[in-house]
Amino acid sequence: LKLFESFPDLVFYLMLRRVLARYGPVSKHVAIPGSGTGWNGARALGTFATPDGEWSRTLGAFVLHDYWRSSCSWRVRIALAHFGVPFTSHSVNLLDGDQLSSEYSGKNPLAQVPTLSFTAGDRTHSLTQSLPIISFLDAAFGGDQPLTPRL
């Protein structure tokens, strides 16, 4: 319980990984009418569901807080492009100290870029650090085109 209160985004990420590891990509379970069937249609909508419908979550409104000179931000941009995930870029000017503002420190207490914010249901979540963000995108959208090797 204390872990959830301290790190709700980390707990959500770990829960999502567990569910996707247990049930696999949505293409095995769901066909979405009107947008194609299987994984491609689901990936376009960012929808995930279990075979019996006990768990489902819709991801949407991805916002990447980044800086154009940051190689870590470019890693995440490349991953988002690879998976075809639509996102909005919000520039955080590190030279002007935008990362130190109270608005941004609420999303990323480390005051670093990149930060990927997204909505899931009625909550907004933020993931920080490029490699965990890429792992999340790979688990959520990887399907048959993973960005990182499957072991």
Phi and psi in radians as a Rosetta constraint file:
Dihedral C 1 N 2 CA 2 C 2 CIRCULARHARMONIC -1.143 0.35
Dihedral N 2 CA 2 C 2 N 3 CIRCULARHARMONIC -0.635 0.35
Dihedral C 2 N 3 CA 3 C 3 CIRCULARHARMONIC -1.079 0.35
Dihedral N 3 CA 3 C 3 N 4 CIRCULARHARMONIC -0.742 0.35
Dihedral C 3 N 4 CA 4 C 4 CIRCULARHARMONIC -1.127 0.35
Dihedral N 4 CA 4 C 4 N 5 CIRCULARHARMONIC -0.697 0.35
Dihedral C 4 N 5 CA 5 C 5 CIRCULARHARMONIC -1.170 0.35
Dihedral N 5 CA 5 C 5 N 6 CIRCULARHARMONIC -0.630 0.35
Dihedral C 5 N 6 CA 6 C 6 CIRCULARHARMONIC -1.418 0.35
Dihedral N 6 CA 6 C 6 N 7 CIRCULARHARMONIC -0.681 0.35
Dihedral C 6 N 7 CA 7 C 7 CIRCULARHARMONIC -2.348 0.35
Dihedral N 7 CA 7 C 7 N 8 CIRCULARHARMONIC 1.172 0.35
Dihedral C 7 N 8 CA 8 C 8 CIRCULARHARMONIC -1.099 0.35
Dihedral N 8 CA 8 C 8 N 9 CIRCULARHARMONIC -0.576 0.35
Dihedral C 8 N 9 CA 9 C 9 CIRCULARHARMONIC -1.229 0.35
Dihedral N 9 CA 9 C 9 N 10 CIRCULARHARMONIC -0.658 0.35
Dihedral C 9 N 10 CA 10 C 10 CIRCULARHARMONIC -1.131 0.35
Dihedral N 10 CA 10 C 10 N 11 CIRCULARHARMONIC -0.744 0.35
Dihedral C 10 N 11 CA 11 C 11 CIRCULARHARMONIC -1.102 0.35
Dihedral N 11 CA 11 C 11 N 12 CIRCULARHARMONIC -0.753 0.35
Dihedral C 11 N 12 CA 12 C 12 CIRCULARHARMONIC -1.045 0.35
Dihedral N 12 CA 12 C 12 N 13 CIRCULARHARMONIC -0.779 0.35
Dihedral C 12 N 13 CA 13 C 13 CIRCULARHARMONIC -1.058 0.35
Dihedral N 13 CA 13 C 13 N 14 CIRCULARHARMONIC -0.803 0.35
Dihedral C 13 N 14 CA 14 C 14 CIRCULARHARMONIC -1.146 0.35
Dihedral N 14 CA 14 C 14 N 15 CIRCULARHARMONIC -0.661 0.35
Dihedral C 14 N 15 CA 15 C 15 CIRCULARHARMONIC -1.137 0.35
Dihedral N 15 CA 15 C 15 N 16 CIRCULARHARMONIC -0.736 0.35
Dihedral C 15 N 16 CA 16 C 16 CIRCULARHARMONIC -1.093 0.35
Dihedral N 16 CA 16 C 16 N 17 CIRCULARHARMONIC -0.750 0.35
Dihedral C 16 N 17 CA 17 C 17 CIRCULARHARMONIC -1.067 0.35
Dihedral N 17 CA 17 C 17 N 18 CIRCULARHARMONIC -0.727 0.35
Dihedral C 17 N 18 CA 18 C 18 CIRCULARHARMONIC -1.126 0.35
Dihedral N 18 CA 18 C 18 N 19 CIRCULARHARMONIC -0.774 0.35
Dihedral C 18 N 19 CA 19 C 19 CIRCULARHARMONIC -1.131 0.35
Dihedral N 19 CA 19 C 19 N 20 CIRCULARHARMONIC -0.783 0.35
Dihedral C 19 N 20 CA 20 C 20 CIRCULARHARMONIC -1.163 0.35
Dihedral N 20 CA 20 C 20 N 21 CIRCULARHARMONIC -0.605 0.35
Dihedral C 20 N 21 CA 21 C 21 CIRCULARHARMONIC -1.174 0.35
Dihedral N 21 CA 21 C 21 N 22 CIRCULARHARMONIC -0.638 0.35
Dihedral C 21 N 22 CA 22 C 22 CIRCULARHARMONIC -1.286 0.35
Dihedral N 22 CA 22 C 22 N 23 CIRCULARHARMONIC -0.768 0.35
Dihedral C 22 N 23 CA 23 C 23 CIRCULARHARMONIC -1.817 0.35
Dihedral N 23 CA 23 C 23 N 24 CIRCULARHARMONIC -0.227 0.35
Dihedral C 23 N 24 CA 24 C 24 CIRCULARHARMONIC 1.353 0.35
Dihedral N 24 CA 24 C 24 N 25 CIRCULARHARMONIC -3.066 0.35
Dihedral C 24 N 25 CA 25 C 25 CIRCULARHARMONIC -1.101 0.35
Dihedral N 25 CA 25 C 25 N 26 CIRCULARHARMONIC 2.686 0.35
Dihedral C 25 N 26 CA 26 C 26 CIRCULARHARMONIC -1.128 0.35
Dihedral N 26 CA 26 C 26 N 27 CIRCULARHARMONIC -0.362 0.35
Dihedral C 26 N 27 CA 27 C 27 CIRCULARHARMONIC -1.070 0.35
Dihedral N 27 CA 27 C 27 N 28 CIRCULARHARMONIC -0.443 0.35
Dihedral C 27 N 28 CA 28 C 28 CIRCULARHARMONIC -1.313 0.35
Dihedral N 28 CA 28 C 28 N 29 CIRCULARHARMONIC -0.299 0.35
Dihedral C 28 N 29 CA 29 C 29 CIRCULARHARMONIC -2.132 0.35
Dihedral N 29 CA 29 C 29 N 30 CIRCULARHARMONIC -0.471 0.35
Dihedral C 29 N 30 CA 30 C 30 CIRCULARHARMONIC -2.276 0.35
Dihedral N 30 CA 30 C 30 N 31 CIRCULARHARMONIC 2.403 0.35
Dihedral C 30 N 31 CA 31 C 31 CIRCULARHARMONIC -2.048 0.35
Dihedral N 31 CA 31 C 31 N 32 CIRCULARHARMONIC 2.287 0.35
Dihedral C 31 N 32 CA 32 C 32 CIRCULARHARMONIC -1.841 0.35
Dihedral N 32 CA 32 C 32 N 33 CIRCULARHARMONIC 2.021 0.35
Dihedral C 32 N 33 CA 33 C 33 CIRCULARHARMONIC -1.144 0.35
Dihedral N 33 CA 33 C 33 N 34 CIRCULARHARMONIC 2.497 0.35
Dihedral C 33 N 34 CA 34 C 34 CIRCULARHARMONIC 1.497 0.35
Dihedral N 34 CA 34 C 34 N 35 CIRCULARHARMONIC -0.250 0.35
Dihedral C 34 N 35 CA 35 C 35 CIRCULARHARMONIC -2.239 0.35
Dihedral N 35 CA 35 C 35 N 36 CIRCULARHARMONIC 0.443 0.35
Dihedral C 35 N 36 CA 36 C 36 CIRCULARHARMONIC 1.560 0.35
Dihedral N 36 CA 36 C 36 N 37 CIRCULARHARMONIC 2.985 0.35
Dihedral C 36 N 37 CA 37 C 37 CIRCULARHARMONIC -1.975 0.35
Dihedral N 37 CA 37 C 37 N 38 CIRCULARHARMONIC 2.872 0.35
Dihedral C 37 N 38 CA 38 C 38 CIRCULARHARMONIC 1.232 0.35
Dihedral N 38 CA 38 C 38 N 39 CIRCULARHARMONIC -2.622 0.35
Dihedral C 38 N 39 CA 39 C 39 CIRCULARHARMONIC -1.136 0.35
Dihedral N 39 CA 39 C 39 N 40 CIRCULARHARMONIC -0.742 0.35
Dihedral C 39 N 40 CA 40 C 40 CIRCULARHARMONIC -1.096 0.35
Dihedral N 40 CA 40 C 40 N 41 CIRCULARHARMONIC -0.747 0.35
Dihedral C 40 N 41 CA 41 C 41 CIRCULARHARMONIC -1.163 0.35
Dihedral N 41 CA 41 C 41 N 42 CIRCULARHARMONIC -0.693 0.35
Dihedral C 41 N 42 CA 42 C 42 CIRCULARHARMONIC -1.198 0.35
Dihedral N 42 CA 42 C 42 N 43 CIRCULARHARMONIC -0.673 0.35
Dihedral C 42 N 43 CA 43 C 43 CIRCULARHARMONIC -1.119 0.35
Dihedral N 43 CA 43 C 43 N 44 CIRCULARHARMONIC -0.633 0.35
Dihedral C 43 N 44 CA 44 C 44 CIRCULARHARMONIC -1.116 0.35
Dihedral N 44 CA 44 C 44 N 45 CIRCULARHARMONIC -0.586 0.35
Dihedral C 44 N 45 CA 45 C 45 CIRCULARHARMONIC -1.648 0.35
Dihedral N 45 CA 45 C 45 N 46 CIRCULARHARMONIC -0.206 0.35
Dihedral C 45 N 46 CA 46 C 46 CIRCULARHARMONIC 1.148 0.35
Dihedral N 46 CA 46 C 46 N 47 CIRCULARHARMONIC 0.680 0.35
Dihedral C 46 N 47 CA 47 C 47 CIRCULARHARMONIC -1.865 0.35
Dihedral N 47 CA 47 C 47 N 48 CIRCULARHARMONIC 2.410 0.35
Dihedral C 47 N 48 CA 48 C 48 CIRCULARHARMONIC -2.274 0.35
Dihedral N 48 CA 48 C 48 N 49 CIRCULARHARMONIC 2.463 0.35
Dihedral C 48 N 49 CA 49 C 49 CIRCULARHARMONIC -2.658 0.35
Dihedral N 49 CA 49 C 49 N 50 CIRCULARHARMONIC 2.701 0.35
Dihedral C 49 N 50 CA 50 C 50 CIRCULARHARMONIC -1.528 0.35
Dihedral N 50 CA 50 C 50 N 51 CIRCULARHARMONIC 2.881 0.35
Dihedral C 50 N 51 CA 51 C 51 CIRCULARHARMONIC -1.015 0.35
Dihedral N 51 CA 51 C 51 N 52 CIRCULARHARMONIC -0.678 0.35
Dihedral C 51 N 52 CA 52 C 52 CIRCULARHARMONIC -1.704 0.35
Dihedral N 52 CA 52 C 52 N 53 CIRCULARHARMONIC 0.113 0.35
Dihedral C 52 N 53 CA 53 C 53 CIRCULARHARMONIC 1.318 0.35
Dihedral N 53 CA 53 C 53 N 54 CIRCULARHARMONIC 0.253 0.35
Dihedral C 53 N 54 CA 54 C 54 CIRCULARHARMONIC -1.236 0.35
Dihedral N 54 CA 54 C 54 N 55 CIRCULARHARMONIC -0.351 0.35
Dihedral C 54 N 55 CA 55 C 55 CIRCULARHARMONIC -2.480 0.35
Dihedral N 55 CA 55 C 55 N 56 CIRCULARHARMONIC 2.265 0.35
Dihedral C 55 N 56 CA 56 C 56 CIRCULARHARMONIC -2.607 0.35
Dihedral N 56 CA 56 C 56 N 57 CIRCULARHARMONIC 2.655 0.35
Dihedral C 56 N 57 CA 57 C 57 CIRCULARHARMONIC -2.679 0.35
Dihedral N 57 CA 57 C 57 N 58 CIRCULARHARMONIC 2.434 0.35
Dihedral C 57 N 58 CA 58 C 58 CIRCULARHARMONIC -1.916 0.35
Dihedral N 58 CA 58 C 58 N 59 CIRCULARHARMONIC 2.196 0.35
Dihedral C 58 N 59 CA 59 C 59 CIRCULARHARMONIC -1.733 0.35
Dihedral N 59 CA 59 C 59 N 60 CIRCULARHARMONIC 2.427 0.35
Dihedral C 59 N 60 CA 60 C 60 CIRCULARHARMONIC -2.831 0.35
Dihedral N 60 CA 60 C 60 N 61 CIRCULARHARMONIC 3.051 0.35
Dihedral C 60 N 61 CA 61 C 61 CIRCULARHARMONIC 0.896 0.35
Dihedral N 61 CA 61 C 61 N 62 CIRCULARHARMONIC 1.054 0.35
Dihedral C 61 N 62 CA 62 C 62 CIRCULARHARMONIC -1.309 0.35
Dihedral N 62 CA 62 C 62 N 63 CIRCULARHARMONIC 2.293 0.35
Dihedral C 62 N 63 CA 63 C 63 CIRCULARHARMONIC -2.220 0.35
Dihedral N 63 CA 63 C 63 N 64 CIRCULARHARMONIC 2.128 0.35
Dihedral C 63 N 64 CA 64 C 64 CIRCULARHARMONIC -1.749 0.35
Dihedral N 64 CA 64 C 64 N 65 CIRCULARHARMONIC 2.014 0.35
Dihedral C 64 N 65 CA 65 C 65 CIRCULARHARMONIC -1.575 0.35
Dihedral N 65 CA 65 C 65 N 66 CIRCULARHARMONIC 1.975 0.35
Dihedral C 65 N 66 CA 66 C 66 CIRCULARHARMONIC -2.532 0.35
Dihedral N 66 CA 66 C 66 N 67 CIRCULARHARMONIC 3.091 0.35
Dihedral C 66 N 67 CA 67 C 67 CIRCULARHARMONIC -2.347 0.35
Dihedral N 67 CA 67 C 67 N 68 CIRCULARHARMONIC 2.364 0.35
Dihedral C 67 N 68 CA 68 C 68 CIRCULARHARMONIC -1.111 0.35
Dihedral N 68 CA 68 C 68 N 69 CIRCULARHARMONIC -0.405 0.35
Dihedral C 68 N 69 CA 69 C 69 CIRCULARHARMONIC -1.608 0.35
Dihedral N 69 CA 69 C 69 N 70 CIRCULARHARMONIC 0.024 0.35
Dihedral C 69 N 70 CA 70 C 70 CIRCULARHARMONIC -1.583 0.35
Dihedral N 70 CA 70 C 70 N 71 CIRCULARHARMONIC 2.094 0.35
Dihedral C 70 N 71 CA 71 C 71 CIRCULARHARMONIC -1.174 0.35
Dihedral N 71 CA 71 C 71 N 72 CIRCULARHARMONIC -0.542 0.35
Dihedral C 71 N 72 CA 72 C 72 CIRCULARHARMONIC -1.147 0.35
Dihedral N 72 CA 72 C 72 N 73 CIRCULARHARMONIC -0.656 0.35
Dihedral C 72 N 73 CA 73 C 73 CIRCULARHARMONIC -1.142 0.35
Dihedral N 73 CA 73 C 73 N 74 CIRCULARHARMONIC -0.671 0.35
Dihedral C 73 N 74 CA 74 C 74 CIRCULARHARMONIC -1.144 0.35
Dihedral N 74 CA 74 C 74 N 75 CIRCULARHARMONIC -0.616 0.35
Dihedral C 74 N 75 CA 75 C 75 CIRCULARHARMONIC -0.976 0.35
Dihedral N 75 CA 75 C 75 N 76 CIRCULARHARMONIC -0.807 0.35
Dihedral C 75 N 76 CA 76 C 76 CIRCULARHARMONIC -1.203 0.35
Dihedral N 76 CA 76 C 76 N 77 CIRCULARHARMONIC -0.697 0.35
Dihedral C 76 N 77 CA 77 C 77 CIRCULARHARMONIC -1.019 0.35
Dihedral N 77 CA 77 C 77 N 78 CIRCULARHARMONIC -0.754 0.35
Dihedral C 77 N 78 CA 78 C 78 CIRCULARHARMONIC -1.111 0.35
Dihedral N 78 CA 78 C 78 N 79 CIRCULARHARMONIC -0.746 0.35
Dihedral C 78 N 79 CA 79 C 79 CIRCULARHARMONIC -1.117 0.35
Dihedral N 79 CA 79 C 79 N 80 CIRCULARHARMONIC -0.750 0.35
Dihedral C 79 N 80 CA 80 C 80 CIRCULARHARMONIC -1.070 0.35
Dihedral N 80 CA 80 C 80 N 81 CIRCULARHARMONIC -0.720 0.35
Dihedral C 80 N 81 CA 81 C 81 CIRCULARHARMONIC -1.174 0.35
Dihedral N 81 CA 81 C 81 N 82 CIRCULARHARMONIC -0.698 0.35
Dihedral C 81 N 82 CA 82 C 82 CIRCULARHARMONIC -1.032 0.35
Dihedral N 82 CA 82 C 82 N 83 CIRCULARHARMONIC -0.734 0.35
Dihedral C 82 N 83 CA 83 C 83 CIRCULARHARMONIC -1.542 0.35
Dihedral N 83 CA 83 C 83 N 84 CIRCULARHARMONIC -0.067 0.35
Dihedral C 83 N 84 CA 84 C 84 CIRCULARHARMONIC 1.201 0.35
Dihedral N 84 CA 84 C 84 N 85 CIRCULARHARMONIC 0.555 0.35
Dihedral C 84 N 85 CA 85 C 85 CIRCULARHARMONIC -1.540 0.35
Dihedral N 85 CA 85 C 85 N 86 CIRCULARHARMONIC 2.091 0.35
Dihedral C 85 N 86 CA 86 C 86 CIRCULARHARMONIC -1.240 0.35
Dihedral N 86 CA 86 C 86 N 87 CIRCULARHARMONIC 2.413 0.35
Dihedral C 86 N 87 CA 87 C 87 CIRCULARHARMONIC -2.612 0.35
Dihedral N 87 CA 87 C 87 N 88 CIRCULARHARMONIC 2.831 0.35
Dihedral C 87 N 88 CA 88 C 88 CIRCULARHARMONIC -1.911 0.35
Dihedral N 88 CA 88 C 88 N 89 CIRCULARHARMONIC 2.360 0.35
Dihedral C 88 N 89 CA 89 C 89 CIRCULARHARMONIC -1.664 0.35
Dihedral N 89 CA 89 C 89 N 90 CIRCULARHARMONIC 2.299 0.35
Dihedral C 89 N 90 CA 90 C 90 CIRCULARHARMONIC -2.102 0.35
Dihedral N 90 CA 90 C 90 N 91 CIRCULARHARMONIC 1.959 0.35
Dihedral C 90 N 91 CA 91 C 91 CIRCULARHARMONIC -1.298 0.35
Dihedral N 91 CA 91 C 91 N 92 CIRCULARHARMONIC 2.301 0.35
Dihedral C 91 N 92 CA 92 C 92 CIRCULARHARMONIC -2.015 0.35
Dihedral N 92 CA 92 C 92 N 93 CIRCULARHARMONIC 1.841 0.35
Dihedral C 92 N 93 CA 93 C 93 CIRCULARHARMONIC -1.361 0.35
Dihedral N 93 CA 93 C 93 N 94 CIRCULARHARMONIC 1.861 0.35
Dihedral C 93 N 94 CA 94 C 94 CIRCULARHARMONIC -1.215 0.35
Dihedral N 94 CA 94 C 94 N 95 CIRCULARHARMONIC -0.533 0.35
Dihedral C 94 N 95 CA 95 C 95 CIRCULARHARMONIC -1.231 0.35
Dihedral N 95 CA 95 C 95 N 96 CIRCULARHARMONIC -0.540 0.35
Dihedral C 95 N 96 CA 96 C 96 CIRCULARHARMONIC -1.536 0.35
Dihedral N 96 CA 96 C 96 N 97 CIRCULARHARMONIC -0.089 0.35
Dihedral C 96 N 97 CA 97 C 97 CIRCULARHARMONIC 1.421 0.35
Dihedral N 97 CA 97 C 97 N 98 CIRCULARHARMONIC 0.380 0.35
Dihedral C 97 N 98 CA 98 C 98 CIRCULARHARMONIC -1.035 0.35
Dihedral N 98 CA 98 C 98 N 99 CIRCULARHARMONIC -0.504 0.35
Dihedral C 98 N 99 CA 99 C 99 CIRCULARHARMONIC -1.198 0.35
Dihedral N 99 CA 99 C 99 N 100 CIRCULARHARMONIC -0.265 0.35
Dihedral C 99 N 100 CA 100 C 100 CIRCULARHARMONIC -1.594 0.35
Dihedral N 100 CA 100 C 100 N 101 CIRCULARHARMONIC -0.055 0.35
Dihedral C 100 N 101 CA 101 C 101 CIRCULARHARMONIC -1.178 0.35
Dihedral N 101 CA 101 C 101 N 102 CIRCULARHARMONIC 2.701 0.35
Dihedral C 101 N 102 CA 102 C 102 CIRCULARHARMONIC -1.155 0.35
Dihedral N 102 CA 102 C 102 N 103 CIRCULARHARMONIC -0.555 0.35
Dihedral C 102 N 103 CA 103 C 103 CIRCULARHARMONIC -1.101 0.35
Dihedral N 103 CA 103 C 103 N 104 CIRCULARHARMONIC -0.811 0.35
Dihedral C 103 N 104 CA 104 C 104 CIRCULARHARMONIC -1.318 0.35
Dihedral N 104 CA 104 C 104 N 105 CIRCULARHARMONIC -0.631 0.35
Dihedral C 104 N 105 CA 105 C 105 CIRCULARHARMONIC -1.157 0.35
Dihedral N 105 CA 105 C 105 N 106 CIRCULARHARMONIC -0.339 0.35
Dihedral C 105 N 106 CA 106 C 106 CIRCULARHARMONIC -1.217 0.35
Dihedral N 106 CA 106 C 106 N 107 CIRCULARHARMONIC -0.515 0.35
Dihedral C 106 N 107 CA 107 C 107 CIRCULARHARMONIC -1.489 0.35
Dihedral N 107 CA 107 C 107 N 108 CIRCULARHARMONIC -0.671 0.35
Dihedral C 107 N 108 CA 108 C 108 CIRCULARHARMONIC -2.456 0.35
Dihedral N 108 CA 108 C 108 N 109 CIRCULARHARMONIC 1.701 0.35
Dihedral C 108 N 109 CA 109 C 109 CIRCULARHARMONIC -1.089 0.35
Dihedral N 109 CA 109 C 109 N 110 CIRCULARHARMONIC -0.344 0.35
Dihedral C 109 N 110 CA 110 C 110 CIRCULARHARMONIC -1.374 0.35
Dihedral N 110 CA 110 C 110 N 111 CIRCULARHARMONIC -0.170 0.35
Dihedral C 110 N 111 CA 111 C 111 CIRCULARHARMONIC 1.015 0.35
Dihedral N 111 CA 111 C 111 N 112 CIRCULARHARMONIC 0.809 0.35
Dihedral C 111 N 112 CA 112 C 112 CIRCULARHARMONIC -2.202 0.35
Dihedral N 112 CA 112 C 112 N 113 CIRCULARHARMONIC 2.848 0.35
Dihedral C 112 N 113 CA 113 C 113 CIRCULARHARMONIC -1.990 0.35
Dihedral N 113 CA 113 C 113 N 114 CIRCULARHARMONIC 2.670 0.35
Dihedral C 113 N 114 CA 114 C 114 CIRCULARHARMONIC -1.553 0.35
Dihedral N 114 CA 114 C 114 N 115 CIRCULARHARMONIC 2.830 0.35
Dihedral C 114 N 115 CA 115 C 115 CIRCULARHARMONIC -2.336 0.35
Dihedral N 115 CA 115 C 115 N 116 CIRCULARHARMONIC 2.234 0.35
Dihedral C 115 N 116 CA 116 C 116 CIRCULARHARMONIC -1.852 0.35
Dihedral N 116 CA 116 C 116 N 117 CIRCULARHARMONIC 2.023 0.35
Dihedral C 116 N 117 CA 117 C 117 CIRCULARHARMONIC -1.844 0.35
Dihedral N 117 CA 117 C 117 N 118 CIRCULARHARMONIC 2.489 0.35
Dihedral C 117 N 118 CA 118 C 118 CIRCULARHARMONIC -2.690 0.35
Dihedral N 118 CA 118 C 118 N 119 CIRCULARHARMONIC 2.790 0.35
Dihedral C 118 N 119 CA 119 C 119 CIRCULARHARMONIC -1.720 0.35
Dihedral N 119 CA 119 C 119 N 120 CIRCULARHARMONIC 2.513 0.35
Dihedral C 119 N 120 CA 120 C 120 CIRCULARHARMONIC -2.450 0.35
Dihedral N 120 CA 120 C 120 N 121 CIRCULARHARMONIC 1.868 0.35
Dihedral C 120 N 121 CA 121 C 121 CIRCULARHARMONIC 1.228 0.35
Dihedral N 121 CA 121 C 121 N 122 CIRCULARHARMONIC -2.135 0.35
Dihedral C 121 N 122 CA 122 C 122 CIRCULARHARMONIC -1.865 0.35
Dihedral N 122 CA 122 C 122 N 123 CIRCULARHARMONIC 0.184 0.35
Dihedral C 122 N 123 CA 123 C 123 CIRCULARHARMONIC -1.969 0.35
Dihedral N 123 CA 123 C 123 N 124 CIRCULARHARMONIC 2.665 0.35
Dihedral C 123 N 124 CA 124 C 124 CIRCULARHARMONIC -1.872 0.35
Dihedral N 124 CA 124 C 124 N 125 CIRCULARHARMONIC 2.283 0.35
Dihedral C 124 N 125 CA 125 C 125 CIRCULARHARMONIC -2.030 0.35
Dihedral N 125 CA 125 C 125 N 126 CIRCULARHARMONIC 2.665 0.35
Dihedral C 125 N 126 CA 126 C 126 CIRCULARHARMONIC -2.273 0.35
Dihedral N 126 CA 126 C 126 N 127 CIRCULARHARMONIC 2.316 0.35
Dihedral C 126 N 127 CA 127 C 127 CIRCULARHARMONIC -1.981 0.35
Dihedral N 127 CA 127 C 127 N 128 CIRCULARHARMONIC 2.452 0.35
Dihedral C 127 N 128 CA 128 C 128 CIRCULARHARMONIC -2.104 0.35
Dihedral N 128 CA 128 C 128 N 129 CIRCULARHARMONIC 2.879 0.35
Dihedral C 128 N 129 CA 129 C 129 CIRCULARHARMONIC 1.254 0.35
Dihedral N 129 CA 129 C 129 N 130 CIRCULARHARMONIC 2.308 0.35
Dihedral C 129 N 130 CA 130 C 130 CIRCULARHARMONIC -1.130 0.35
Dihedral N 130 CA 130 C 130 N 131 CIRCULARHARMONIC -0.724 0.35
Dihedral C 130 N 131 CA 131 C 131 CIRCULARHARMONIC -1.198 0.35
Dihedral N 131 CA 131 C 131 N 132 CIRCULARHARMONIC -0.762 0.35
Dihedral C 131 N 132 CA 132 C 132 CIRCULARHARMONIC -1.100 0.35
Dihedral N 132 CA 132 C 132 N 133 CIRCULARHARMONIC -0.600 0.35
Dihedral C 132 N 133 CA 133 C 133 CIRCULARHARMONIC -1.116 0.35
Dihedral N 133 CA 133 C 133 N 134 CIRCULARHARMONIC -0.777 0.35
Dihedral C 133 N 134 CA 134 C 134 CIRCULARHARMONIC -1.137 0.35
Dihedral N 134 CA 134 C 134 N 135 CIRCULARHARMONIC -0.690 0.35
Dihedral C 134 N 135 CA 135 C 135 CIRCULARHARMONIC -1.083 0.35
Dihedral N 135 CA 135 C 135 N 136 CIRCULARHARMONIC -0.720 0.35
Dihedral C 135 N 136 CA 136 C 136 CIRCULARHARMONIC -1.087 0.35
Dihedral N 136 CA 136 C 136 N 137 CIRCULARHARMONIC -0.839 0.35
Dihedral C 136 N 137 CA 137 C 137 CIRCULARHARMONIC -1.082 0.35
Dihedral N 137 CA 137 C 137 N 138 CIRCULARHARMONIC -0.686 0.35
Dihedral C 137 N 138 CA 138 C 138 CIRCULARHARMONIC -1.145 0.35
Dihedral N 138 CA 138 C 138 N 139 CIRCULARHARMONIC -0.736 0.35
Dihedral C 138 N 139 CA 139 C 139 CIRCULARHARMONIC -1.193 0.35
Dihedral N 139 CA 139 C 139 N 140 CIRCULARHARMONIC -0.652 0.35
Dihedral C 139 N 140 CA 140 C 140 CIRCULARHARMONIC -1.428 0.35
Dihedral N 140 CA 140 C 140 N 141 CIRCULARHARMONIC -0.667 0.35
Dihedral C 140 N 141 CA 141 C 141 CIRCULARHARMONIC -2.105 0.35
Dihedral N 141 CA 141 C 141 N 142 CIRCULARHARMONIC -0.036 0.35
Dihedral C 141 N 142 CA 142 C 142 CIRCULARHARMONIC -1.041 0.35
Dihedral N 142 CA 142 C 142 N 143 CIRCULARHARMONIC -0.854 0.35
Dihedral C 142 N 143 CA 143 C 143 CIRCULARHARMONIC 0.896 0.35
Dihedral N 143 CA 143 C 143 N 144 CIRCULARHARMONIC -2.216 0.35
Dihedral C 143 N 144 CA 144 C 144 CIRCULARHARMONIC -1.583 0.35
Dihedral N 144 CA 144 C 144 N 145 CIRCULARHARMONIC 0.083 0.35
Dihedral C 144 N 145 CA 145 C 145 CIRCULARHARMONIC -2.182 0.35
Dihedral N 145 CA 145 C 145 N 146 CIRCULARHARMONIC 1.087 0.35
Dihedral C 145 N 146 CA 146 C 146 CIRCULARHARMONIC -1.185 0.35
Dihedral N 146 CA 146 C 146 N 147 CIRCULARHARMONIC 2.586 0.35
Dihedral C 146 N 147 CA 147 C 147 CIRCULARHARMONIC -1.506 0.35
Dihedral N 147 CA 147 C 147 N 148 CIRCULARHARMONIC -0.543 0.35
Dihedral C 147 N 148 CA 148 C 148 CIRCULARHARMONIC -1.928 0.35
Dihedral N 148 CA 148 C 148 N 149 CIRCULARHARMONIC 2.643 0.35
Dihedral C 148 N 149 CA 149 C 149 CIRCULARHARMONIC -1.147 0.35
Dihedral N 149 CA 149 C 149 N 150 CIRCULARHARMONIC 2.496 0.35
Dihedral C 149 N 150 CA 150 C 150 CIRCULARHARMONIC -1.594 0.35
Dihedral N 150 CA 150 C 150 N 151 CIRCULARHARMONIC 2.285 0.35
